[in-house]
């Protein structure tokens, strides 16, 4: 089954009671049992809900995985993975990652005795050099947020397997339309479904996809015990979004290429970060592990001044200045004061995230209008 067909059909079936082609919203907290313990697979909606089950099955299918688990947010999914750890364990992560991930690592779990190493994962040797007998996870985000670095998933997987540790891959920017980390050797794939997967800026949700049965059981236990599960209405909205994922991502990629190429030629733009350029540091890895290069772009204006970036952001018309990404509408953002404000300035600068960096989530509007908006905003 090809991806587009899978996006529409995988994991879902017509409702057996009515034949409804769309999965019903099972707006219920509990389920009647014939006798104590004698039920139809559902007892309480924190544990299981049929709408959520359909979504989890669909997500697993799209990622070429076996098990899917959905959460109230991407951060709830991250939190659940970190609860696999105990005091004294260590995690190796990229030094360029989503600010919310950095915040929960350093402000929450570090206080529980878990040590986090942040390293430039363009050099896999620096990853392996940090591994010791306390290392439990390698945490990969690729393309990274917001510098669009590309990390070699298969290379990280080889290191993880050599040392018998888990590899987590955040696939939010790429989606399974562009890459499937489980096929490249990752143990856990994580998503903020809020972004491209739902695609319409109308829901907040997260997901984990795995192949290993035991790992799934451990994560499902934590999910049920801690209770950060989504409601059926939100699950319905993400299911609906998945049905157009392939055509949305195709347009995001087409528009992303046009916008990136325009910006690269603009006389007032100093640099453009987009993995589709042949001079991107790891373009060859992106070309090998991705089907296309996505609609996320970051750029810096000449002079590298924060005040110029702010003025540009204020002048946009079609690119809405807002948190988040991956919706049908184009968004612009200032990572240093928005999505990555929780990372100290010194640490941001170490990773290459300057205060003047602008991040774009290129939507599915007409590319000509988006380019005209860039032209008037940059001036």
Secondary structure, DSSP 4 states (H G I P E B T S, - for coil): --HHHHHHHTT----TTT--SSPP----SB---SBTTBSSS-SBTTT--HHHHHHHHHHHHHTT-SEEEEESSHHHHHHHHHTT--TT-EEEEESS--HHHHHIIIIIGGGGT-EEEEE-TTSHHHHHHT--TTEEEEEEESS-TTT-----HHHHHHHHHHTT-EEEEE-TTTHHHH--GGGGT-SEEEEETTTTTT-SS----EEEEES-HHHHHHHHHHHHHH-----HHHHHHHHHHHTTHHHHHHHHHHHHHHHHHHHHH-TTEEEEE-TTSTTSTTHHHHHHH-SS--SEEEEEETT--HHHHHHHHHH-SSSEE-S---SSS-EEE-TTTTTTTTS-HHHHHHHT--TT-EEEE--SS-HHHHHHHHHHHH-
